[in-house]
Amino acid sequence: MNVFLTAAETGSTAASLVSMLISFVILGVFFVFIIILPQKKEQKRMNAMLTSMEIGDYVLTSSGFYGIIIDITDDTVIVEFGNNKNCRIPMKKTSIAQVEKTNQ
């Protein structure tokens, strides 16, 4: 009698292990499609925007200031804010949130 109970318990354990494995796979697929892929898409968009910046472009910084790019180096930009030509601030390229191209 104990042999039959042990076999039934082993089958039950295997079934619960398979169902747990299936739920982990579903959770992994959900994680990839809902979190990782949109994040990679946004990162590609940001990299394309930062590489396409040119002198004279109108930008919005991550702190909410609007300005015009007056100089670009490898990882920094100098942005001129407002009508006062003396207000020029160097900042990292990654602090640029949005770029609006000027019509030339």
N, C-alpha and C positions, 0 to 999 in steps of 0.2 A: 504494500500500500504506500509506503514511503517513497518508493521508486517513482510512482506515478505523480506524486505531489512535487517531487523534485523536478521532474521533467516539465510539469505544468508551470512551475515557478521560473525555470530557465527560459521557457518560451515567452512568458510574460515579461521577463527582464530584457530579453532580446528585442521584443516588440517596443518596449518603452525606450530602449537605447536607439532604435531606428527612428522612432518618432521624435526623439530629442535631437538626433543628428539632422533630420529633415527640417526641424524648426530652426536650428542654427544656420543651415544653408539658406533658408528663406530670409532670415535676419541679415545674413551677409549680403545677399543679393539686394535686399532693401537698402542696406547701408551704402552700397556702391552706387545705386541709381538715384537715391534721394540726396545723398550728402557729397560723395566724392566727385562724381561727374559734373554737377553744376559748379562746384568749387574750381575744378580744373578749367571749365569753360570761362568762368569769370577771370581767372588768372591769365589765360591767354588773351582775353579782351584787354585787360589792364596792361599787359606787356606790349601789345600792339599799339595801344594808345600812347604809352610812354616812349616807344621807339619812333613814333611818327611826329613827336613834338618838334616844332621849329620855332626859331626866333620870330617874335611878333604874334604868336598865338595867344588867345585870350584863355586864361585858366581859372579854375576854381580850386582852391587848396582844401585839404581835409579839415582845416580849421574854419572854413567858411569865407575866406577872403577871395575876392576877385582881383586879378592882375594880369599883366602882360609880360611874357617871357622876353628878357632882353639879352640873356646869355645862357648857353648850355654847355656843360662839361660832361664827363663820363657818368657821374652819379649825382651831380647837383645842377640846379638851375638858379638863375638870379631873376627874381620876379619884381616888377615895378608895380606898386599899388597906388591907386588914386591919381589925381591930376598933378600932385606934387612930384616932380622928377627926382627929388632927393630921397624918396622912400623906396629904396631897393633892398630887398632881403634875399640872401642866398638860402636855399633849402634843398632837401633831398628830393630827387625825382619821385620817390614813392609817396611823398606828401601831396602830390597832385591828384585830385579826385576826378576832375573832368577837364577836357580840352575842347575848345571851340576854335576851329580853323578860321583864319582871317581870309577874306576874299581878296585875292591879289590880282 
